[in-house]
Amino acid sequence: MSEDNMSNISICASCGIAEVVDEVVLKDCADCDLVRYCSIDCEQGNRSHHKDTCKKRVAELRDELLFKQPESSHLGDCPICMIPLPLDTMKTRMEACCSKVICIGCDYANFMRDAEESLDPKCTFCRQPVPATNDEAEKYRKKRIEANDPVAIHEEGLAQHNKGDYIRAFEYYAKAAEVGNVGAHYDLSCMYRDDGQGVEKDRRKEIHHLEEAAIGGHPHARYRLGCIEEESGIIERAVRHWNIAAKQGHDSSIKLLLEMYKWGCVKKEVLAVALRAHQAAVDATKSPHRNAAEEFWRIQDNSNAGQC
């Protein structure tokens, strides 16, 4: 049978039985997309022949996923104004009652409306009364944790970490990562990087969680992956990571791309595209409400500083 004919018929990579001709159902290799098998016995019997090719293809598939430009950062959009959230977390706020992360522009607009109309403060998103005490806020957070909310679980991990309880922090990070929180993957990578904080130092696990975070759109995790590749002397992969992160608006990554350009490791046209994309990503997070909020809180901070 010619190669052209063979390409039109799915056959078992071990015994050669054809899916169409012999009316059998073939299943893909458990790890790659190169071959198919008619049974577990055939898959196991062909493992020694297929192992090296499979391993190479698995690495290629992982890289395809890893180096795909994310549509947005892991933070996503503000759920109210639907404008991308800034990477600077000082310009966002998490609501204790619903675990929604809100931009300071929407938070400021809600604050001003409540003040002007003499309304009791309510959550910007779900309109629940704002907790008056830390104990009330803690009750809200526990309810969200019980509801398996990834953001609330991650926040509890951060709280435990700040208290110095690294074992409990690790448990909450691991659970948050399991239910899809990208930031938790990044924090797990930090714990595996820093010896003595809840887990033993483990480079392989550190990189795994950095990769999961980067795939999920975490630009600083990708920046860290680039630094690790650079330390290993793999400049081409380092540049690819920084290029992706820079296009998400990550400042440290665009700075390193500029340095790499000076050293001849980045082409002029690649840098030009990255610079434009970086600025576009930063500009996309701006709005009149956010600018007004920044100015308002800057004046408040200066006023408070003057009273000290």
Contacts in CASP RR format, 6 or more apart in sequence:
PFRMAT RR
TARGET T0000
AUTHOR 0000-0000-0000
METHOD contacts of the structure
MODEL  1
MSEDNMSNISICASCGIAEVVDEVVLKDCADCDLVRYCSIDCEQGNRSHH
KDTCKKRVAELRDELLFKQPESSHLGDCPICMIPLPLDTMKTRMEACCSK
VICIGCDYANFMRDAEESLDPKCTFCRQPVPATNDEAEKYRKKRIEANDP
VAIHEEGLAQHNKGDYIRAFEYYAKAAEVGNVGAHYDLSCMYRDDGQGVE
KDRRKEIHHLEEAAIGGHPHARYRLGCIEEESGIIERAVRHWNIAAKQGH
DSSIKLLLEMYKWGCVKKEVLAVALRAHQAAVDATKSPHRNAAEEFWRIQ
DNSNAGQC
9 18 0 8 1.000
9 19 0 8 1.000
9 20 0 8 1.000
9 21 0 8 1.000
10 18 0 8 1.000
10 19 0 8 1.000
10 20 0 8 1.000
10 26 0 8 1.000
10 36 0 8 1.000
11 17 0 8 1.000
11 18 0 8 1.000
11 19 0 8 1.000
11 26 0 8 1.000
11 36 0 8 1.000
12 18 0 8 1.000
12 24 0 8 1.000
12 26 0 8 1.000
12 36 0 8 1.000
12 37 0 8 1.000
12 38 0 8 1.000
12 39 0 8 1.000
12 42 0 8 1.000
13 29 0 8 1.000
13 35 0 8 1.000
13 36 0 8 1.000
13 37 0 8 1.000
13 42 0 8 1.000
13 46 0 8 1.000
13 50 0 8 1.000
14 37 0 8 1.000
14 38 0 8 1.000
14 42 0 8 1.000
14 43 0 8 1.000
14 45 0 8 1.000
14 46 0 8 1.000
15 38 0 8 1.000
15 42 0 8 1.000
17 24 0 8 1.000
17 38 0 8 1.000
18 24 0 8 1.000
19 25 0 8 1.000
19 26 0 8 1.000
19 36 0 8 1.000
24 38 0 8 1.000
25 38 0 8 1.000
26 36 0 8 1.000
26 37 0 8 1.000
26 38 0 8 1.000
27 36 0 8 1.000
27 37 0 8 1.000
27 38 0 8 1.000
27 43 0 8 1.000
28 35 0 8 1.000
28 36 0 8 1.000
29 35 0 8 1.000
29 36 0 8 1.000
29 37 0 8 1.000
29 43 0 8 1.000
29 50 0 8 1.000
29 54 0 8 1.000
30 43 0 8 1.000
31 54 0 8 1.000
31 57 0 8 1.000
31 58 0 8 1.000
32 53 0 8 1.000
32 54 0 8 1.000
32 57 0 8 1.000
32 58 0 8 1.000
32 61 0 8 1.000
33 57 0 8 1.000
33 61 0 8 1.000
34 50 0 8 1.000
34 53 0 8 1.000
34 54 0 8 1.000
34 57 0 8 1.000
35 46 0 8 1.000
35 50 0 8 1.000
35 54 0 8 1.000
37 43 0 8 1.000
37 46 0 8 1.000
62 211 0 8 1.000
65 215 0 8 1.000
66 211 0 8 1.000
66 214 0 8 1.000
66 215 0 8 1.000
67 240 0 8 1.000
67 241 0 8 1.000
67 244 0 8 1.000
68 215 0 8 1.000
69 244 0 8 1.000
69 247 0 8 1.000
70 215 0 8 1.000
70 216 0 8 1.000
70 217 0 8 1.000
70 244 0 8 1.000
70 248 0 8 1.000
72 84 0 8 1.000
72 217 0 8 1.000
72 248 0 8 1.000
73 84 0 8 1.000
73 85 0 8 1.000
73 87 0 8 1.000
73 217 0 8 1.000
73 218 0 8 1.000
73 219 0 8 1.000
73 248 0 8 1.000
73 249 0 8 1.000
74 182 0 8 1.000
74 183 0 8 1.000
74 213 0 8 1.000
74 216 0 8 1.000
74 217 0 8 1.000
74 218 0 8 1.000
75 84 0 8 1.000
75 85 0 8 1.000
75 86 0 8 1.000
75 87 0 8 1.000
75 92 0 8 1.000
75 101 0 8 1.000
76 84 0 8 1.000
76 85 0 8 1.000
77 83 0 8 1.000
77 84 0 8 1.000
77 85 0 8 1.000
78 84 0 8 1.000
78 85 0 8 1.000
78 92 0 8 1.000
78 101 0 8 1.000
78 102 0 8 1.000
78 103 0 8 1.000
78 106 0 8 1.000
79 100 0 8 1.000
79 101 0 8 1.000
79 102 0 8 1.000
79 125 0 8 1.000
80 102 0 8 1.000
80 103 0 8 1.000
80 106 0 8 1.000
80 124 0 8 1.000
80 125 0 8 1.000
81 103 0 8 1.000
81 105 0 8 1.000
81 106 0 8 1.000
81 287 0 8 1.000
81 289 0 8 1.000
83 103 0 8 1.000
83 284 0 8 1.000
83 285 0 8 1.000
83 287 0 8 1.000
83 290 0 8 1.000
84 281 0 8 1.000
84 284 0 8 1.000
84 285 0 8 1.000
85 91 0 8 1.000
85 92 0 8 1.000
85 101 0 8 1.000
85 103 0 8 1.000
85 285 0 8 1.000
86 92 0 8 1.000
86 103 0 8 1.000
86 285 0 8 1.000
86 290 0 8 1.000
87 219 0 8 1.000
87 220 0 8 1.000
87 248 0 8 1.000
87 249 0 8 1.000
87 250 0 8 1.000
87 285 0 8 1.000
91 103 0 8 1.000
91 104 0 8 1.000
91 290 0 8 1.000
91 294 0 8 1.000
92 101 0 8 1.000
92 102 0 8 1.000
92 103 0 8 1.000
92 104 0 8 1.000
93 101 0 8 1.000
93 102 0 8 1.000
93 103 0 8 1.000
93 104 0 8 1.000
93 107 0 8 1.000
93 124 0 8 1.000
94 100 0 8 1.000
94 101 0 8 1.000
94 102 0 8 1.000
94 151 0 8 1.000
94 155 0 8 1.000
95 101 0 8 1.000
95 102 0 8 1.000
95 123 0 8 1.000
95 124 0 8 1.000
95 125 0 8 1.000
95 126 0 8 1.000
96 131 0 8 1.000
96 137 0 8 1.000
96 140 0 8 1.000
96 141 0 8 1.000
97 123 0 8 1.000
97 126 0 8 1.000
97 128 0 8 1.000
97 130 0 8 1.000
97 131 0 8 1.000
97 140 0 8 1.000
98 123 0 8 1.000
98 125 0 8 1.000
98 126 0 8 1.000
98 128 0 8 1.000
98 144 0 8 1.000
99 141 0 8 1.000
99 144 0 8 1.000
99 149 0 8 1.000
99 151 0 8 1.000
99 152 0 8 1.000
99 155 0 8 1.000
100 123 0 8 1.000
100 124 0 8 1.000
100 125 0 8 1.000
100 126 0 8 1.000
100 151 0 8 1.000
101 151 0 8 1.000
102 124 0 8 1.000
102 125 0 8 1.000
103 287 0 8 1.000
103 289 0 8 1.000
103 290 0 8 1.000
104 290 0 8 1.000
104 293 0 8 1.000
104 294 0 8 1.000
104 297 0 8 1.000
105 287 0 8 1.000
105 289 0 8 1.000
105 290 0 8 1.000
105 292 0 8 1.000
105 293 0 8 1.000
106 124 0 8 1.000
106 289 0 8 1.000
107 124 0 8 1.000
107 293 0 8 1.000
108 289 0 8 1.000
108 290 0 8 1.000
108 292 0 8 1.000
108 293 0 8 1.000
108 296 0 8 1.000
108 297 0 8 1.000
109 289 0 8 1.000
109 293 0 8 1.000
110 122 0 8 1.000
110 124 0 8 1.000
111 121 0 8 1.000
113 119 0 8 1.000
114 120 0 8 1.000
114 121 0 8 1.000
114 122 0 8 1.000
120 129 0 8 1.000
121 129 0 8 1.000
121 130 0 8 1.000
122 128 0 8 1.000
122 129 0 8 1.000
122 130 0 8 1.000
123 129 0 8 1.000
123 130 0 8 1.000
131 137 0 8 1.000
131 139 0 8 1.000
131 140 0 8 1.000
141 152 0 8 1.000
141 155 0 8 1.000
141 156 0 8 1.000
144 151 0 8 1.000
144 152 0 8 1.000
145 152 0 8 1.000
145 153 0 8 1.000
145 156 0 8 1.000
148 179 0 8 1.000
150 176 0 8 1.000
150 179 0 8 1.000
150 180 0 8 1.000
150 181 0 8 1.000
150 184 0 8 1.000
151 176 0 8 1.000
151 181 0 8 1.000
153 172 0 8 1.000
153 175 0 8 1.000
153 176 0 8 1.000
153 179 0 8 1.000
153 181 0 8 1.000
153 184 0 8 1.000
154 172 0 8 1.000
154 173 0 8 1.000
154 176 0 8 1.000
154 181 0 8 1.000
154 183 0 8 1.000
154 184 0 8 1.000
154 187 0 8 1.000
156 172 0 8 1.000
157 168 0 8 1.000
157 169 0 8 1.000
157 172 0 8 1.000
157 173 0 8 1.000
157 176 0 8 1.000
157 184 0 8 1.000
157 187 0 8 1.000
158 169 0 8 1.000
158 187 0 8 1.000
160 166 0 8 1.000
160 168 0 8 1.000
160 169 0 8 1.000
160 172 0 8 1.000
161 169 0 8 1.000
161 187 0 8 1.000
166 191 0 8 1.000
166 196 0 8 1.000
166 197 0 8 1.000
166 198 0 8 1.000
166 199 0 8 1.000
167 198 0 8 1.000
169 187 0 8 1.000
169 191 0 8 1.000
169 198 0 8 1.000
170 188 0 8 1.000
170 191 0 8 1.000
170 198 0 8 1.000
170 199 0 8 1.000
172 184 0 8 1.000
173 184 0 8 1.000
173 187 0 8 1.000
173 188 0 8 1.000
173 191 0 8 1.000
174 184 0 8 1.000
174 188 0 8 1.000
176 183 0 8 1.000
176 184 0 8 1.000
177 183 0 8 1.000
177 184 0 8 1.000
177 185 0 8 1.000
177 188 0 8 1.000
177 209 0 8 1.000
177 212 0 8 1.000
182 212 0 8 1.000
182 213 0 8 1.000
182 216 0 8 1.000
182 217 0 8 1.000
182 218 0 8 1.000
183 213 0 8 1.000
183 218 0 8 1.000
183 221 0 8 1.000
185 209 0 8 1.000
185 210 0 8 1.000
185 212 0 8 1.000
185 213 0 8 1.000
185 216 0 8 1.000
185 218 0 8 1.000
185 221 0 8 1.000
186 209 0 8 1.000
186 210 0 8 1.000
186 213 0 8 1.000
186 218 0 8 1.000
186 220 0 8 1.000
186 221 0 8 1.000
188 205 0 8 1.000
188 209 0 8 1.000
189 205 0 8 1.000
189 206 0 8 1.000
189 207 0 8 1.000
189 208 0 8 1.000
189 209 0 8 1.000
189 210 0 8 1.000
189 213 0 8 1.000
189 221 0 8 1.000
189 224 0 8 1.000
191 197 0 8 1.000
191 198 0 8 1.000
191 199 0 8 1.000
192 199 0 8 1.000
192 201 0 8 1.000
192 202 0 8 1.000
192 203 0 8 1.000
192 205 0 8 1.000
192 206 0 8 1.000
192 209 0 8 1.000
193 201 0 8 1.000
193 203 0 8 1.000
193 206 0 8 1.000
194 201 0 8 1.000
195 201 0 8 1.000
207 225 0 8 1.000
207 228 0 8 1.000
209 221 0 8 1.000
210 221 0 8 1.000
210 222 0 8 1.000
210 224 0 8 1.000
210 225 0 8 1.000
210 228 0 8 1.000
211 221 0 8 1.000
211 225 0 8 1.000
213 221 0 8 1.000
213 222 0 8 1.000
214 221 0 8 1.000
214 222 0 8 1.000
214 225 0 8 1.000
214 241 0 8 1.000
214 244 0 8 1.000
217 248 0 8 1.000
219 244 0 8 1.000
219 245 0 8 1.000
219 248 0 8 1.000
219 249 0 8 1.000
219 250 0 8 1.000
219 253 0 8 1.000
220 245 0 8 1.000
220 250 0 8 1.000
220 252 0 8 1.000
222 241 0 8 1.000
222 242 0 8 1.000
222 244 0 8 1.000
222 245 0 8 1.000
222 248 0 8 1.000
222 250 0 8 1.000
222 253 0 8 1.000
223 241 0 8 1.000
223 242 0 8 1.000
223 245 0 8 1.000
223 250 0 8 1.000
223 252 0 8 1.000
223 253 0 8 1.000
223 256 0 8 1.000
225 241 0 8 1.000
226 237 0 8 1.000
226 238 0 8 1.000
226 241 0 8 1.000
226 242 0 8 1.000
227 238 0 8 1.000
229 235 0 8 1.000
229 237 0 8 1.000
229 238 0 8 1.000
229 241 0 8 1.000
230 238 0 8 1.000
235 260 0 8 1.000
235 265 0 8 1.000
238 260 0 8 1.000
239 257 0 8 1.000
239 260 0 8 1.000
239 265 0 8 1.000
239 266 0 8 1.000
241 253 0 8 1.000
242 253 0 8 1.000
242 254 0 8 1.000
242 256 0 8 1.000
242 257 0 8 1.000
242 260 0 8 1.000
243 253 0 8 1.000
243 257 0 8 1.000
243 266 0 8 1.000
243 270 0 8 1.000
243 274 0 8 1.000
245 253 0 8 1.000
246 253 0 8 1.000
246 254 0 8 1.000
246 257 0 8 1.000
246 274 0 8 1.000
246 275 0 8 1.000
246 277 0 8 1.000
246 278 0 8 1.000
247 274 0 8 1.000
247 277 0 8 1.000
247 278 0 8 1.000
247 281 0 8 1.000
248 281 0 8 1.000
249 277 0 8 1.000
249 278 0 8 1.000
249 281 0 8 1.000
249 282 0 8 1.000
250 278 0 8 1.000
254 274 0 8 1.000
254 275 0 8 1.000
254 278 0 8 1.000
257 266 0 8 1.000
257 271 0 8 1.000
257 274 0 8 1.000
258 271 0 8 1.000
260 266 0 8 1.000
261 268 0 8 1.000
261 271 0 8 1.000
END
